[in-house]
Amino acid sequence: MSPTIAIVGAGQSGALLALALRRDGYDVTVVTDRTPEQVRNGPVLSSQCMFSSALALEADLGLDHWPGVVPEIGRMSITLACPPGATPQGDAPIHLVGSLDDHAASVDQRLKCAQWMDDFVDLGGTLSISEVGPAELAEIQATHDLTVVATGTNALAELFPVDGARSVLTDPQRVATMVYVTGMEPDPSGADLTMTVVAGVGECLTMPALAAGGPCHIVLIEASLDGPLAPATPPQGALAHLDYIRSAADAYFPEVAERLGASEITDPHGFLHGTVTPVVRRPVATLNSGGRVMGMADAVVLNDPVTGQGSNNAVHCAFVYHQAIVARGGQPFDDSWMRRTFEKYWRGWGQWSVSWTNSVLSGIPAHVEKVLAEADGLPTLADAVVRGFDDPRTVQGWWFGPADAERLIESARREERSRFTARELRRALGHYATGVAVITAVTPQGRKVGITANSFTSVSLDPPLVSFCPARTAPSLADFHAAGRFAVNILAADQHDLSRQFATPSPDKFDGVAYTLSDSGVPLLDRVVARFECRTVQHVDAGDHVIVLGQVEDFTAPGGDPLVFHSGGYRLVSTHPDYT
């Protein structure tokens, strides 16, 4: 019998999860405080920019209703400017323009979420319109097998305890003011999404979007709370919000002010104003009744909008939760399952967006300023910078490590001298689909190391040899040299979070990971589809990588669907129709 699932909140995460589960035949009830029509004609919900990884997940579920209508965002500019008079006359601001790997897009969530709610009802889902407080939540929980709280903007979020170890900020860092406008001119640099940073003042972001009335632009100003742009009192009404945006742009973002020209606000509700305290909460709340409910997206991981990660986090969280619900088998929706599911999302996505966003709020580090300055003349470096907005994991090395930043710059300089760009070559090579493996080892000092690799291959059956190819710049390369042994863990289809975790610099890549130790002390990951324990026999220099050859000493192959990597994304295998 299909479990009964209740989702409280019909925003980006709640509506998406409800639709995905309903399409799989689950008995789903969505409880929200507004009808689809009230959402369409109500106040703006967010300043979302959906990047390609999140758009791909929406598209896979058939939830893209606006192809060819929503403006595509292909290029992004970042400008570091200083307040007037703060730099010597003649000094130019740092300015770069980079290309995203695939286009981003912004659909007004009033339009998107209302449509998704209608879709959910059309699929036979139950939509209940009512206010939900703690008492009502307890009633919902008592009549459903699983209750998910997908709203982070009311008292329900406070039911989830703050995770002090993961919440580094305790107060708002910015006050955000945002308007939807028509008639705004495009950016003269050719960028679609623009971000201007003025130290001590705040940030201004602009992007094309699609609202109910058609194409428009979003202008968002993130004012430092102790800076000159923080309004003494909140603007009242649409025109007051637009007046504030114009005044702020005139004073500190003149390029945006020029583009605004005679722009008009899209509708009487086309504005938003407020503050956010970035926080990470524990994923399980215990109600007064003793029942347990699970939090998702903004209810448990709330980011400031400065890096545009909120809506993208919501999609990735809904994707992981959907996968876990479908794959649960006969497991109960207990505390253990809830925490394990959240940790899967946190390992694979949430932790990276949180750490990066919090760092941006604290100010651009000096070594990052150097990267941005160099990127002005190195297109491949500019592309690497803006790629972080689609996948914050990709900035974890150079954003937080000066040495990694220098290596990134040098790599971009070499690439500029090559016959073709690494990006083009990577795209071409990416058409060869591979599995995904995590290579693990233990150093002579007993420290565990691990890296993600899709370069693993069988080399010989007699003797049984395999290989993988870490980069020469990999921080753990010397550790693998010294270890003498390693294990190859072939990941299962639902272990993409482990792939991302072991591919990203971290003080402890094994944090939260289930594993056992081999007789020689090498970590062996749980639930993989195959595992090979190897003795290192040779290292061969090969350009910017090293070929590590190992002789297989033992292996297990429980089987199952493997994780596949193709064209820059994770894929699932299926039987070819000619063989069904």
C-alpha positions as CSV (number, residue, x, y, z in Angstrom):
1,M,0.0,0.0,0.0
2,S,1.4,3.4,-1.0
3,P,2.3,5.6,2.0
4,T,0.4,8.8,2.6
5,I,2.6,11.9,2.4
6,A,1.8,15.5,3.4
7,I,3.8,18.4,2.2
8,V,3.3,21.8,4.0
9,G,4.2,24.6,1.6
10,A,3.8,24.9,-2.2
11,G,6.8,26.9,-3.1
12,Q,9.8,25.8,-5.3
13,S,10.6,22.7,-3.2
14,G,7.2,21.7,-1.9
15,A,5.4,21.9,-5.2
16,L,8.2,20.2,-7.1
17,L,8.4,17.3,-4.6
18,A,4.6,16.9,-4.6
19,L,4.5,16.7,-8.4
20,A,7.3,14.2,-8.6
21,L,5.7,11.9,-6.0
22,R,2.2,12.2,-7.5
23,R,3.6,11.3,-11.0
24,D,5.0,8.1,-9.3
25,G,1.5,7.3,-8.0
26,Y,2.0,8.3,-4.3
27,D,-0.9,9.6,-2.2
28,V,0.2,13.2,-1.6
29,T,-1.6,16.1,0.1
30,V,-0.2,19.6,-0.2
31,V,-1.2,22.1,2.5
32,T,-0.7,25.7,1.7
33,D,-2.2,29.0,2.8
34,R,-3.0,30.4,-0.7
35,T,-4.8,29.1,-3.8
36,P,-3.0,29.0,-7.1
37,E,-4.9,32.2,-8.2
38,Q,-3.9,34.0,-5.1
39,V,-0.3,33.1,-5.7
40,R,-0.5,34.3,-9.3
41,N,-1.9,37.7,-8.3
42,G,-0.1,38.0,-4.9
43,P,3.2,39.4,-3.8
44,V,6.6,38.4,-5.3
45,L,8.0,35.3,-3.7
46,S,11.7,35.6,-4.5
47,S,14.5,36.9,-6.8
48,Q,15.3,33.4,-8.1
49,C,17.8,32.6,-10.9
50,M,17.7,28.9,-11.8
51,F,21.0,27.6,-13.0
52,S,21.3,24.7,-15.5
53,S,21.8,21.9,-13.0
54,A,18.5,22.8,-11.3
55,L,16.7,23.4,-14.6
56,A,17.8,20.0,-15.8
57,L,16.1,18.4,-12.8
58,E,12.9,20.4,-13.5
59,A,13.0,19.4,-17.2
60,D,13.4,15.7,-16.3
61,L,10.1,15.9,-14.5
62,G,8.4,17.7,-17.5
63,L,7.9,20.8,-15.4
64,D,9.3,23.3,-17.9
65,H,6.2,25.0,-19.2
66,W,8.0,28.1,-20.8
67,P,10.6,26.9,-23.3
68,G,11.2,29.6,-25.9
69,V,9.4,32.2,-23.9
70,V,11.6,32.6,-20.8
71,P,14.7,34.7,-21.5
72,E,17.9,32.6,-21.5
73,I,20.8,33.6,-19.3
74,G,24.0,32.5,-20.9
75,R,26.6,35.1,-19.8
76,M,27.3,36.7,-16.4
77,S,29.4,39.7,-15.4
78,I,30.9,40.4,-12.1
79,T,32.2,43.9,-11.2
80,L,34.1,44.9,-8.1
81,A,33.8,48.6,-7.6
82,C,34.6,51.0,-4.8
83,P,32.5,53.8,-3.3
84,P,32.9,57.1,-5.1
85,G,36.2,58.7,-3.9
86,A,37.5,55.5,-2.4
87,T,40.0,54.8,-5.2
88,P,42.6,57.0,-6.9
89,Q,41.2,58.8,-10.0
90,G,41.8,56.7,-13.1
91,D,41.7,53.3,-11.4
92,A,39.3,51.0,-13.2
93,P,37.0,48.6,-11.4
94,I,37.6,44.9,-11.7
95,H,35.2,43.6,-14.3
96,L,34.8,40.2,-15.9
97,V,32.3,38.5,-18.2
98,G,32.1,34.7,-18.3
99,S,29.9,32.1,-20.0
100,L,27.9,29.6,-18.1
101,D,28.3,26.0,-19.3
102,D,24.5,25.9,-20.0
103,H,21.9,28.6,-19.8
104,A,20.2,29.7,-16.7
105,A,16.7,31.2,-16.5
106,S,14.4,33.0,-14.1
107,V,10.6,32.4,-14.1
108,D,8.6,34.5,-11.6
109,Q,7.7,32.0,-8.9
110,R,4.2,33.4,-8.8
111,L,3.8,32.1,-12.3
112,K,5.8,28.9,-11.8
113,C,4.4,27.7,-8.5
114,A,0.8,28.5,-9.3
115,Q,1.1,26.4,-12.5
116,W,2.7,23.5,-10.6
117,M,-0.1,23.6,-8.1
118,D,-2.6,23.3,-11.0
119,D,-0.6,20.5,-12.5
120,F,-0.6,18.7,-9.1
121,V,-4.4,18.9,-8.9
122,D,-4.8,17.8,-12.5
123,L,-2.8,14.6,-11.5
124,G,-5.2,13.8,-8.7
125,G,-3.2,15.3,-5.9
126,T,-5.0,16.8,-2.9
127,L,-4.5,20.5,-2.4
128,S,-5.7,21.8,1.0
129,I,-5.9,25.6,1.5
130,S,-5.4,26.5,5.2
131,E,-3.1,28.2,7.6
132,V,-0.8,25.8,9.4
133,G,0.6,26.4,12.9
134,P,2.2,23.9,15.3
135,A,-1.2,22.5,16.4
136,E,-2.4,22.0,12.8
137,L,0.9,20.5,11.9
138,A,0.5,17.9,14.6
139,E,-3.0,17.0,13.2
140,I,-1.5,16.6,9.7
141,Q,1.4,14.5,11.0
142,A,-1.0,12.2,12.9
143,T,-2.9,11.2,9.8
144,H,0.1,10.8,7.3
145,D,3.0,8.4,7.1
146,L,5.4,11.2,6.3
147,T,5.0,14.9,6.8
148,V,7.5,17.3,5.2
149,V,7.7,21.0,6.1
150,A,8.7,22.9,3.0
151,T,8.2,26.5,4.1
152,G,11.0,28.5,5.9
153,T,9.3,31.8,6.3
154,N,7.0,31.2,9.3
155,A,7.0,29.8,12.8
156,L,7.1,26.2,11.5
157,A,10.7,26.5,10.6
158,E,11.5,27.4,14.2
159,L,10.3,24.0,15.3
160,F,13.5,22.6,13.8
161,P,16.5,23.1,16.2
162,V,19.4,25.2,14.9
163,D,22.5,23.2,14.0
164,G,25.1,25.4,15.8
165,A,28.0,23.6,14.1
166,R,26.7,24.4,10.7
167,S,25.3,27.9,11.3
168,V,28.2,30.3,11.4
169,L,26.1,33.5,11.3
170,T,23.6,34.5,13.9
171,D,22.2,37.8,12.5
172,P,21.2,39.1,9.0
173,Q,24.1,40.4,7.0
174,R,22.1,42.3,4.3
175,V,18.7,44.0,3.8
176,A,17.4,43.0,0.4
177,T,15.2,45.2,-1.8
178,M,14.0,43.9,-5.2
179,V,11.8,45.0,-8.0
180,Y,10.5,43.4,-11.2
181,V,10.6,46.1,-14.0
182,T,9.9,46.4,-17.7
183,G,11.8,48.6,-20.1
184,M,15.2,48.0,-18.7
185,E,18.1,48.2,-21.3
186,P,20.4,45.2,-21.7
187,D,23.9,45.3,-20.2
188,P,26.4,46.8,-22.8
189,S,28.9,44.1,-22.0
190,G,26.6,41.4,-23.4
191,A,26.1,39.9,-20.0
192,D,22.6,38.7,-19.1
193,L,23.1,38.3,-15.4
194,T,25.1,41.0,-13.7
195,M,26.5,41.3,-10.2
196,T,28.2,44.5,-8.9
197,V,29.9,44.5,-5.6
198,V,30.8,47.7,-3.7
199,A,32.8,47.0,-0.6
200,G,31.2,48.3,2.6
201,V,28.0,49.2,0.6
202,G,26.5,46.0,-0.8
203,E,25.7,44.2,-4.0
204,C,23.4,44.8,-7.0
205,L,22.2,42.0,-9.2
206,T,20.2,42.2,-12.4
207,M,18.8,39.5,-14.6
208,P,16.1,39.0,-17.3
209,A,13.0,37.1,-16.2
210,L,9.6,36.0,-17.2
211,A,6.6,37.2,-15.3
212,A,2.9,36.8,-15.9
213,G,2.9,39.9,-18.1
214,G,5.8,38.7,-20.2
215,P,9.6,39.3,-20.3
216,C,11.0,41.7,-17.7
217,H,14.1,42.3,-15.5
218,I,14.7,41.7,-11.8
219,V,16.9,44.2,-10.0
220,L,18.0,43.2,-6.5
221,I,20.0,45.4,-4.1
222,E,21.6,43.7,-1.1
223,A,22.6,46.5,1.3
224,S,25.1,45.9,4.1
225,L,23.2,46.5,7.3
226,D,25.8,48.9,8.6
227,G,26.4,50.6,5.2
228,P,25.0,53.7,3.6
229,L,22.3,51.9,1.6
230,A,20.5,50.3,4.5
231,P,17.1,52.0,4.5
232,A,16.1,53.6,7.8
233,T,12.5,52.4,7.3
234,P,11.2,49.8,4.7
235,P,9.8,51.3,1.5
236,Q,6.0,51.3,1.4
237,G,4.4,50.3,-1.9
238,A,5.6,49.5,-5.4
239,L,6.7,53.0,-6.4
240,A,8.6,53.5,-3.2
241,H,10.6,50.3,-3.8
242,L,11.4,51.4,-7.3
243,D,12.4,54.9,-6.1
244,Y,14.8,53.3,-3.5
245,I,16.3,51.1,-6.3
246,R,16.8,54.2,-8.5
247,S,18.3,56.2,-5.7
248,A,20.7,53.4,-4.7
249,A,21.7,52.8,-8.3
250,D,22.4,56.5,-8.9
251,A,24.6,56.7,-5.9
252,Y,26.6,53.4,-6.1
253,F,25.7,51.4,-9.3
254,P,25.7,54.0,-12.1
255,E,25.8,51.4,-14.9
256,V,22.6,49.9,-13.5
257,A,21.0,53.3,-13.1
258,E,21.7,54.1,-16.8
259,R,20.1,50.8,-17.9
260,L,17.0,51.5,-15.7
261,G,16.2,54.7,-17.6
262,A,12.4,55.1,-17.6
263,S,11.7,51.5,-16.5
264,E,8.4,50.8,-14.8
265,I,7.5,48.2,-12.2
266,T,5.7,45.2,-13.7
267,D,2.7,45.2,-11.3
268,P,1.5,46.5,-8.0
269,H,3.0,43.5,-6.2
270,G,6.3,43.3,-8.2
271,F,8.6,44.1,-5.3
272,L,10.1,42.4,-2.2
273,H,11.9,43.7,0.9
274,G,13.4,42.1,4.0
275,T,16.3,40.4,5.7
276,V,17.4,36.8,6.1
277,T,19.4,35.3,8.9
278,P,21.4,32.5,7.2
279,V,20.9,29.3,9.2
280,V,21.1,25.5,9.1
281,R,18.6,23.6,11.2
282,R,18.4,20.0,12.1
283,P,16.1,18.1,9.7
284,V,13.8,16.5,12.2
285,A,11.4,18.3,14.5
286,T,9.6,16.7,17.4
287,L,6.1,18.1,18.0
288,N,4.3,18.4,21.3
289,S,2.3,15.3,20.3
290,G,5.6,13.4,20.1
291,G,5.2,13.0,16.3
292,R,8.2,13.7,14.0
293,V,8.2,15.9,10.9
294,M,10.9,16.4,8.3
295,G,12.2,19.8,7.1
296,M,13.4,20.6,3.6
297,A,14.9,23.4,1.6
298,D,14.5,26.9,3.3
299,A,12.9,25.3,6.4
300,V,16.3,23.8,7.3
301,V,18.9,25.4,5.0
302,L,18.2,29.2,4.6
303,N,20.7,31.2,2.6
304,D,21.0,34.9,1.9
305,P,20.0,35.6,-1.7
306,V,23.3,37.3,-2.6
307,T,24.6,34.2,-4.6
308,G,21.2,33.2,-6.0
309,Q,21.4,29.7,-4.4
310,G,18.0,29.5,-2.6
311,S,15.8,28.2,-5.4
312,N,18.5,26.0,-6.7
313,N,19.0,24.5,-3.3
314,A,15.2,23.9,-3.2
315,V,15.3,21.9,-6.4
316,H,18.3,19.8,-5.4
317,C,16.8,19.1,-2.0
318,A,13.5,18.0,-3.5
319,F,15.3,15.8,-6.0
320,V,17.2,14.0,-3.2
321,Y,14.1,13.6,-1.1
322,H,12.1,12.2,-4.0
323,Q,14.9,9.7,-4.7
324,A,15.0,8.6,-1.1
325,I,11.2,8.2,-0.8
326,V,11.0,6.1,-4.0
327,A,14.0,3.9,-3.0
328,R,13.1,3.4,0.7
329,G,11.5,0.0,0.1
330,G,9.9,-1.2,3.4
331,Q,11.9,1.2,5.6
332,P,9.9,3.3,8.0
333,F,9.9,7.1,7.8
334,D,11.6,7.3,11.1
335,D,14.2,9.6,12.6
336,S,17.1,7.6,11.1
337,W,15.6,7.7,7.6
338,M,14.9,11.4,7.8
339,R,18.4,12.4,9.0
340,R,20.0,10.0,6.5
341,T,18.1,11.6,3.7
342,F,18.9,15.1,4.7
343,E,22.6,14.3,5.1
344,K,22.6,12.9,1.6
345,Y,21.4,16.3,0.3
346,W,23.8,18.2,2.7
347,R,26.8,16.2,1.5
348,G,26.0,16.4,-2.2
349,W,24.8,20.0,-2.4
350,G,23.8,22.0,0.7
351,Q,27.2,22.4,2.4
352,W,28.9,23.9,-0.6
353,S,26.3,26.6,-1.2
354,V,26.2,27.5,2.5
355,S,29.9,27.9,2.9
356,W,30.4,29.9,-0.2
357,T,27.4,32.2,0.3
358,N,28.5,32.9,3.9
359,S,32.0,33.8,2.7
360,V,30.6,36.2,0.1
361,L,28.6,38.0,2.8
362,S,31.9,38.4,4.8
363,G,33.7,40.1,1.9
364,I,35.7,39.1,-1.1
365,P,39.1,37.6,0.0
366,A,42.2,39.3,-1.4
367,H,43.3,36.1,-3.4
368,V,39.8,35.9,-4.9
369,E,40.1,39.6,-6.0
370,K,43.3,38.6,-7.8
371,V,41.4,35.8,-9.6
372,L,38.7,38.1,-10.6
373,A,41.2,40.7,-11.9
374,E,43.1,38.1,-13.9
375,A,39.8,36.8,-15.3
376,D,39.2,40.1,-17.1
377,G,41.7,39.1,-19.7
378,L,41.4,35.3,-19.5
379,P,38.0,34.0,-20.8
380,T,38.5,30.5,-19.5
381,L,39.2,31.9,-16.0
382,A,36.1,34.1,-16.2
383,D,34.1,31.0,-17.2
384,A,35.5,29.1,-14.2
385,V,34.4,31.9,-11.9
386,V,30.8,32.1,-13.0
387,R,30.5,28.3,-13.1
388,G,30.4,28.5,-9.3
389,F,27.0,30.0,-9.4
390,D,25.7,26.8,-11.1
391,D,27.7,24.5,-8.9
392,P,29.2,26.0,-5.7
393,R,31.3,22.9,-5.2
394,T,33.6,24.1,-8.0
395,V,34.8,27.2,-6.1
396,Q,35.6,25.3,-2.9
397,G,39.3,25.1,-3.8
398,W,40.3,28.5,-5.2
399,W,37.8,30.6,-3.2
400,F,39.1,29.3,0.1
401,G,42.7,28.6,-0.7
402,P,45.2,31.1,-2.0
403,A,47.5,28.3,-3.4
404,D,44.6,26.8,-5.3
405,A,43.7,30.3,-6.6
406,E,47.2,30.6,-8.0
407,R,47.0,27.2,-9.7
408,L,43.7,28.1,-11.2
409,I,45.2,31.3,-12.7
410,E,48.2,29.5,-14.1
411,S,46.0,26.8,-15.6
412,A,44.0,29.4,-17.4
413,R,47.1,31.1,-18.7
414,R,48.3,27.8,-20.1
415,E,45.0,27.1,-21.7
416,E,45.0,30.5,-23.4
417,R,48.2,29.4,-25.2
418,S,46.8,26.1,-26.3
419,R,45.2,25.2,-29.6
420,F,41.8,24.6,-28.1
421,T,40.3,25.3,-24.7
422,A,40.1,22.7,-22.0
423,R,36.4,23.5,-21.8
424,E,35.9,22.5,-25.4
425,L,38.0,19.3,-25.0
426,R,36.2,18.4,-21.8
427,R,32.8,18.8,-23.5
428,A,34.0,16.5,-26.3
429,L,35.5,13.9,-24.0
430,G,32.3,14.0,-21.9
431,H,30.4,12.3,-24.7
432,Y,32.1,9.1,-23.7
433,A,30.0,7.8,-20.8
434,T,31.8,6.4,-17.8
435,G,31.0,5.0,-14.4
436,V,32.0,6.9,-11.3
437,A,34.3,5.5,-8.6
438,V,35.7,6.8,-5.3
439,I,39.3,5.7,-4.8
440,T,40.2,5.3,-1.1
441,A,43.4,4.7,0.7
442,V,45.1,5.1,4.1
443,T,48.4,6.8,4.6
444,P,51.3,5.2,6.7
445,Q,50.3,7.6,9.5
446,G,46.7,6.2,9.4
447,R,45.0,9.1,7.8
448,K,42.1,8.2,5.4
449,V,42.1,9.8,1.9
450,G,39.7,9.6,-1.0
451,I,39.1,11.1,-4.4
452,T,36.4,10.7,-7.1
453,A,37.5,9.4,-10.5
454,N,35.8,8.6,-13.7
455,S,39.1,7.6,-15.2
456,F,39.1,4.1,-13.6
457,T,39.6,1.3,-16.1
458,S,40.5,-2.3,-16.4
459,V,44.0,-2.7,-17.9
460,S,44.8,-6.5,-17.8
461,L,43.2,-9.8,-16.6
462,D,46.5,-11.7,-16.4
463,P,47.8,-10.3,-14.1
464,P,44.7,-8.5,-12.9
465,L,45.5,-4.8,-13.3
466,V,43.4,-1.7,-13.1
467,S,44.2,2.0,-13.2
468,F,43.0,5.5,-12.4
469,C,44.4,8.9,-13.2
470,P,44.6,11.6,-10.5
471,A,45.7,15.1,-11.4
472,R,49.3,16.0,-10.7
473,T,47.9,18.9,-8.6
474,A,45.6,16.7,-6.5
475,P,46.4,17.4,-2.8
476,S,46.1,13.8,-2.0
477,L,48.5,12.5,-4.7
478,A,51.5,12.2,-2.4
479,D,49.3,10.3,0.0
480,F,48.3,7.7,-2.6
481,H,52.0,7.4,-3.5
482,A,52.8,6.6,0.1
483,A,49.8,4.4,0.8
484,G,50.9,1.4,-1.4
485,R,47.4,0.1,-1.5
486,F,44.0,1.5,-2.6
487,A,40.4,0.5,-3.0
488,V,38.2,1.3,-6.0
489,N,34.5,1.8,-4.9
490,I,32.1,1.8,-7.9
491,L,29.2,4.0,-6.9
492,A,25.6,3.0,-7.1
493,A,23.0,5.1,-9.0
494,D,21.9,6.9,-5.8
495,Q,25.4,7.7,-4.5
496,H,25.9,11.0,-6.5
497,D,26.3,12.8,-3.1
498,L,29.4,10.7,-2.4
499,S,30.8,11.5,-5.9
500,R,30.5,15.2,-5.1
501,Q,31.8,14.9,-1.6
502,F,35.0,13.1,-2.6
503,A,35.5,15.4,-5.6
504,T,35.7,18.5,-3.4
505,P,38.4,19.8,-1.1
506,S,37.5,19.2,2.5
507,P,39.3,18.6,5.9
508,D,37.4,15.3,6.3
509,K,35.9,13.8,3.2
510,F,34.7,10.8,5.1
511,D,32.4,12.9,7.4
512,G,29.1,11.2,7.6
513,V,30.1,8.5,5.1
514,A,29.3,4.8,5.9
515,Y,32.3,2.5,5.4
516,T,34.2,-0.4,6.8
517,L,38.0,-1.0,7.0
518,S,39.8,-3.7,5.1
519,D,42.4,-5.9,6.8
520,S,45.0,-3.4,5.7
521,G,43.0,-0.4,7.0
522,V,41.7,0.9,3.7
523,P,38.2,2.4,3.8
524,L,35.6,0.4,1.9
525,L,32.4,2.3,1.1
526,D,29.1,0.8,1.9
527,R,26.4,-0.1,-0.7
528,V,28.6,0.2,-3.8
529,V,27.9,-2.0,-6.8
530,A,31.5,-3.3,-7.0
531,R,34.7,-2.9,-5.0
532,F,38.3,-3.7,-5.9
533,E,41.1,-3.9,-3.3
534,C,44.4,-3.2,-5.0
535,R,48.2,-3.1,-4.4
536,T,49.9,-0.2,-6.2
537,V,52.5,-1.5,-8.7
538,Q,53.4,1.6,-10.8
539,H,53.0,5.4,-11.2
540,V,53.4,6.8,-14.7
541,D,53.6,10.5,-15.4
542,A,51.1,11.5,-18.1
543,G,50.9,15.2,-18.8
544,D,48.9,17.0,-16.1
545,H,47.8,13.6,-14.6
546,V,49.4,10.5,-13.2
547,I,48.5,7.0,-14.2
548,V,48.3,4.8,-11.1
549,L,48.4,1.1,-11.8
550,G,47.2,-1.4,-9.2
551,Q,47.0,-5.2,-9.0
552,V,43.7,-6.5,-7.8
553,E,44.1,-8.6,-4.7
554,D,40.4,-9.0,-3.8
555,F,37.0,-7.8,-5.1
556,T,33.3,-8.0,-4.4
557,A,30.5,-7.2,-6.8
558,P,27.0,-7.1,-5.2
559,G,25.7,-5.5,-8.4
560,G,22.9,-3.0,-8.9
561,D,22.4,0.1,-11.0
562,P,25.6,2.1,-11.3
563,L,26.1,5.8,-11.3
564,V,26.9,7.1,-14.8
565,F,28.6,10.3,-15.8
566,H,28.0,11.7,-19.3
567,S,28.2,15.2,-20.8
568,G,29.0,16.9,-17.5
569,G,26.1,15.3,-15.6
570,Y,25.1,12.2,-13.7
571,R,22.9,9.7,-15.5
572,L,21.1,6.5,-14.9
573,V,21.3,3.4,-17.0
574,S,18.4,1.8,-18.8
575,T,18.0,-1.2,-21.1
576,H,18.3,-0.4,-24.8
577,P,14.8,-0.8,-26.5
578,D,16.3,-3.2,-29.1
579,Y,17.0,-5.6,-26.2
580,T,13.8,-5.4,-24.2
